[in-house]
Amino acid sequence: MKIAIVLNTSWNIYNFRMGLVKALLKEGHEVVTVAPEDEFSPLLVEAGCQYEKVTMDSRGASPLKDFGLLLELRRIYKRTAPDVVLHFTIKPNIYGTVAAATLGIPSINNVSGLGTVFLKDNLVNRIAIGLYRAVFRLPKLVFFQNKHDLNLFLEKRLVKKQITGLLPGSGIALDHFIPSKFELHKPFTFLMISRLIYDKGVLEYVEAAKKLRAKGLKARFQLLGAKDPKHKRGISTEQIDQWIAEGDIEYLGTSKDVRENINKSDCVVLPSYREGTPRTLLEAASLCKPIVATDVPGCTNVVTDNVNGFLCKAKDAHDLASKMEMMLKAETEQISEMGENGRRIVEERFDERIVIEKYLAAVEKQALVAGNLAVSEY
């Protein structure tokens, strides 16, 4: 079979979906990767994929641009003729599904998170819900990454239960994320890994760091992730530069391999307002790092309070600071045990092989359906 995989960046495919890509190639399938061009696009070709460039603005909604994306995806699907399309992220899920349906190509979608539009009740939220309700009648299968998002879609009647499935996030390659020998760093080091937008809780993290410093607690507060000032909820470059200049945070920029940064930290923090199943927390837990995260859907999928980390209230810098202080002052044995608990949770529930096996089964089902239709038509 020829299988298309469509995401909002080539980086995303290469870093989060290569296990699936390699498994599909090993099964003898052709893989067409469809994403905007970046430095990782040639690596997809080197891995044995066909690469198709698409123009996609993931920062906001523009009816004209989005209609153009739909037409562009339709042209790509018509030219490459995939047997099934795997859509990931919001715009491929919406516009890619419509494009595929107009050509009679089955889609398998993945709701990796609800994005910022579901955090507020406004016109954009209502439009997004309307789009999901209209479009999600079309795919053959829709995977969700946590039960909260699945239940929300069912409650709002955005998708029929019989075409839904549940995945443990994007999964983790356990043989790639191998923990190093446990040691606490001096000073204790907190690390937040996130795109720099408000809804990830970046402001709360910086405020919590200020509160802890004001109490005289010695620690490092690091921030790793891409600036995105053009995003509707993006934090301005000026604000980030001010934090750096005033010593509020250590900004680490971006990284092609976060393992080194995580291994050099003592605790990973994610004060996000809502998630799918956050990859950064899976990576942290895989490397035996305790976590401080918000008590919200997605984060609670990975973190169990007092087991592999602490949960705090969303949008509450004071409570975040309190939980970070608890981690900072915890006994060495407790910190080590939390890290080991996190690794065990990932091994039991988030192994990448679980995700791959579910996708292979879904693709196989589509192959059988297509085969039966061909015989029937004959």
C-alpha positions in Angstrom: 0.0 0.0 0.0 1.0 3.6 -0.4 0.4 5.6 2.8 0.6 9.3 3.1 1.6 10.9 6.5 0.6 14.6 6.8 1.7 16.9 9.6 2.4 20.6 10.2 6.2 20.3 10.0 8.8 17.9 8.6 10.5 18.3 12.0 7.4 16.8 13.7 7.4 13.8 11.4 11.2 13.1 11.8 11.2 13.6 15.6 7.9 12.1 16.6 6.7 9.7 13.9 9.8 8.0 12.5 9.2 4.9 14.5 5.9 4.5 12.7 7.4 5.5 9.4 10.2 2.8 9.7 7.6 0.2 10.7 5.5 1.0 7.7 8.5 0.8 5.4 9.6 -2.5 7.0 6.1 -3.9 6.3 6.7 -3.1 2.6 4.5 -0.1 2.3 5.4 3.1 0.4 5.4 6.2 2.6 4.6 9.6 1.3 5.4 12.4 3.8 3.5 15.7 3.3 4.6 18.7 5.3 6.1 22.2 5.0 9.7 22.2 4.0 12.4 22.6 6.7 15.9 21.2 7.4 14.4 17.8 8.3 12.7 17.3 4.9 15.8 15.8 3.2 16.2 13.4 6.1 12.7 12.0 5.3 13.9 11.2 1.8 17.1 9.7 3.2 15.0 7.4 5.4 13.2 6.0 2.3 10.1 8.2 2.1 8.7 10.2 -0.8 8.5 13.9 0.3 5.8 16.3 -0.8 6.1 20.0 0.1 3.0 21.8 1.2 2.4 25.4 2.4 0.7 25.4 5.8 0.4 28.2 8.3 -0.2 26.6 11.7 -0.2 29.9 13.7 -3.8 31.0 13.0 -7.0 30.8 11.0 -7.3 32.5 7.6 -10.2 31.3 5.5 -8.4 32.1 2.2 -5.2 30.4 3.3 -7.0 27.4 4.7 -9.0 27.0 1.5 -5.8 27.2 -0.4 -4.3 24.4 1.9 -7.3 22.2 1.1 -6.8 22.6 -2.6 -3.1 22.1 -2.4 -3.5 18.9 -0.4 -6.1 17.6 -2.8 -3.7 18.2 -5.7 -1.0 16.3 -3.8 -3.3 13.4 -3.0 -4.5 13.2 -6.6 -1.0 13.2 -8.0 0.5 10.7 -5.5 -2.6 8.5 -5.2 -2.2 7.1 -1.6 -4.4 4.2 -0.5 -4.8 5.8 2.9 -3.8 9.1 4.5 -2.7 9.4 8.2 -3.5 13.0 9.4 -1.9 14.5 12.5 -2.4 18.0 14.0 -5.3 20.3 13.5 -5.2 21.6 10.0 -4.3 18.3 8.3 -7.1 16.7 10.4 -9.6 19.2 9.0 -8.6 20.2 5.5 -6.6 17.1 4.7 -9.6 14.9 5.6 -11.9 16.9 3.3 -9.3 16.8 0.5 -9.0 13.0 0.8 -12.7 12.5 1.0 -13.3 14.3 -2.3 -11.0 11.8 -4.0 -12.5 8.7 -2.2 -9.3 8.2 -0.2 -9.8 6.9 3.4 -8.3 8.9 6.3 -7.1 7.9 9.7 -6.8 11.0 12.0 -5.0 11.7 15.2 -6.2 14.4 17.7 -2.9 15.0 19.5 -4.3 18.0 21.4 -7.2 20.4 21.2 -5.1 23.6 20.7 -5.9 26.9 22.2 -9.3 27.3 20.6 -10.9 24.9 23.1 -9.7 26.9 26.1 -12.2 29.7 25.5 -15.8 30.0 24.6 -15.8 32.5 21.7 -16.5 32.8 18.0 -13.3 31.0 17.0 -14.1 28.1 19.4 -17.6 27.8 17.9 -16.2 27.8 14.4 -13.7 25.1 15.3 -16.3 22.9 16.9 -18.5 23.3 13.8 -15.6 22.3 11.5 -14.8 19.2 13.6 -18.5 18.2 13.7 -18.8 18.5 9.9 -15.5 17.0 9.0 -15.2 14.1 11.5 -18.1 12.3 9.8 -15.6 11.5 7.0 -12.5 9.6 8.4 -12.5 5.9 8.9 -10.8 6.2 12.3 -10.0 9.0 14.7 -7.3 8.3 17.4 -7.2 10.4 20.6 -4.3 10.8 22.9 -6.2 11.0 26.2 -9.6 10.0 27.4 -10.5 13.6 28.3 -10.3 14.8 24.7 -12.1 11.7 23.5 -15.0 12.2 26.0 -15.2 15.9 25.1 -15.6 15.1 21.4 -18.3 12.4 22.2 -20.2 14.8 24.6 -20.3 17.5 21.9 -21.2 14.9 19.3 -18.2 15.8 17.1 -17.4 12.2 16.3 -19.2 8.8 16.4 -17.8 6.5 19.1 -17.5 3.5 16.8 -14.8 5.2 14.7 -12.7 6.3 17.7 -9.6 4.8 19.3 -7.3 5.7 22.2 -3.5 6.0 22.0 -0.8 6.5 24.6 0.3 9.8 23.1 2.9 9.5 20.3 4.7 6.9 22.3 8.3 6.8 23.3 11.2 4.7 21.8 12.5 3.3 25.1 15.8 2.2 23.6 16.4 5.8 22.6 15.5 7.5 25.8 17.8 5.6 28.2 18.2 7.2 31.7 21.7 8.1 32.9 23.0 7.4 36.4 21.0 9.3 39.0 22.7 12.4 40.5 21.4 15.7 41.7 23.0 18.8 40.3 24.3 21.8 42.2 22.4 24.1 42.1 19.2 22.1 41.7 18.0 22.6 38.0 14.5 23.0 36.8 13.8 22.7 33.0 10.7 23.7 31.0 10.6 22.5 27.4 7.9 24.2 25.3 7.2 26.4 22.4 7.1 29.9 23.9 3.3 30.6 23.9 1.2 31.7 26.8 -1.0 28.6 26.9 2.0 26.4 27.8 2.2 28.3 31.1 5.5 30.1 30.4 4.5 33.2 32.3 3.6 31.1 35.4 7.0 29.4 35.2 8.8 32.7 35.1 6.7 34.1 38.0 7.3 30.9 40.0 11.1 31.3 39.4 10.9 34.9 40.7 9.0 33.8 43.8 11.5 31.1 44.7 14.5 33.4 44.2 12.8 36.0 46.3 12.7 33.4 49.1 16.4 32.9 48.8 16.2 29.4 47.3 19.1 28.6 45.1 18.2 26.9 41.8 18.5 27.2 38.1 15.4 27.8 36.0 16.0 26.8 32.4 13.7 27.3 29.4 14.1 25.3 26.2 12.0 25.9 23.1 11.3 27.9 20.0 10.2 31.5 20.1 7.0 32.0 18.2 6.1 35.7 18.5 3.9 35.6 15.3 1.5 33.1 17.0 -1.7 34.6 18.2 -0.7 33.5 21.7 3.0 33.8 21.2 5.2 35.7 23.7 7.0 38.7 22.3 10.7 38.6 21.7 11.1 41.7 23.8 9.5 40.0 26.8 11.7 37.0 26.5 14.8 39.2 26.1 13.8 41.1 29.3 13.5 37.9 31.3 17.0 36.9 30.1 18.5 40.3 30.8 17.0 40.4 34.3 18.2 36.8 35.1 14.7 35.4 35.6 15.4 32.4 33.4 18.2 30.8 31.4 17.0 30.6 27.9 18.6 27.6 26.1 17.1 28.2 22.6 16.2 25.1 20.7 17.7 21.6 20.5 17.8 18.8 18.0 18.2 16.3 20.8 16.6 17.1 24.2 18.1 14.1 26.0 21.2 16.0 27.0 19.3 18.9 28.4 16.9 16.7 30.3 19.8 14.6 31.7 21.4 17.8 33.0 18.3 18.8 34.8 16.8 17.6 38.1 13.1 18.2 37.5 11.1 18.9 34.3 8.2 21.5 34.6 5.2 21.9 32.4 2.5 24.4 33.7 0.4 24.0 30.5 -3.3 24.9 30.4 -4.3 21.7 28.5 -2.5 19.0 26.5 -3.0 15.9 24.5 -0.3 13.7 25.9 2.7 16.0 26.3 5.8 14.5 24.6 8.2 16.5 26.8 6.7 14.8 29.9 7.0 11.3 28.4 10.7 12.1 27.5 11.3 13.4 31.0 9.7 10.3 32.6 11.6 8.0 30.3 14.9 9.5 31.5 13.9 9.1 35.2 13.2 12.8 35.9 10.5 13.8 38.3 7.9 16.2 37.0 5.9 19.2 38.2 2.9 19.8 35.9 -0.6 21.2 36.0 -3.6 19.2 37.0 -5.2 19.3 33.6 -6.1 16.8 30.8 -3.0 15.5 29.1 -0.6 16.2 31.9 -2.5 13.9 34.3 -2.2 11.3 31.6 1.5 11.1 32.5 1.9 12.4 36.0 0.4 10.9 39.1 0.6 13.2 42.0 3.2 12.2 44.6 4.1 9.2 42.5 6.3 10.5 39.7 5.9 14.2 40.4 3.7 16.9 41.8 0.5 18.4 40.2 -0.3 22.1 40.6 -3.3 24.3 39.7 -3.4 25.7 36.2 -2.7 29.5 35.7 -1.5 29.7 39.4 2.1 30.8 39.7 1.9 30.7 43.5 0.8 27.0 43.6 3.4 26.2 40.9 6.1 27.8 43.0 4.9 25.8 46.0 5.2 22.5 44.2 8.6 23.4 42.7 9.8 24.2 46.2 8.5 20.9 47.5 10.5 19.2 44.8 13.6 21.3 45.5 13.4 20.4 49.3 12.5 16.7 48.8 14.8 14.0 50.1 17.3 12.6 47.5 15.7 9.2 47.9 12.2 10.6 47.1 13.4 12.4 44.0 15.2 9.3 42.8 12.1 7.1 43.5 9.8 9.5 41.6 12.1 9.3 38.6 12.1 5.5 38.7 8.3 5.5 39.0 8.1 7.7 35.9 10.2 5.4 33.9 8.1 2.4 35.0 4.9 4.3 33.9 6.3 4.9 30.5 7.4 1.3 30.1 4.0 0.0 31.0 1.8 2.5 29.2 3.6 4.6 26.7 6.0 2.3 24.8 6.1 3.5 21.1 5.4 -0.1 20.0 1.9 0.1 21.4 1.2 3.1 19.1 2.8 1.5 16.1 0.9 -1.8 16.5 -2.4 0.1 16.6 -1.5 2.0 13.4 -0.4 -1.2 11.6 -3.6 -2.8 12.6 -5.7 0.1 11.3 -3.8 0.2 8.0 -4.2 -3.5 7.6 -7.9 -3.1 8.1 -8.1 -0.5 5.4 -6.1 -2.8 3.1 -8.6 -5.6 3.7 -11.6 -3.3 3.1 -10.0 -2.1 -0.1 -9.4 -5.7 -1.2 -13.0 -6.7 -0.5 -14.3 -3.7 -2.5 -12.0 -4.6 -5.4 -13.3 -8.2 -5.4 -16.9 -7.0 -5.2 -16.5 -4.6 -8.1 -14.8 -7.3 -10.2 
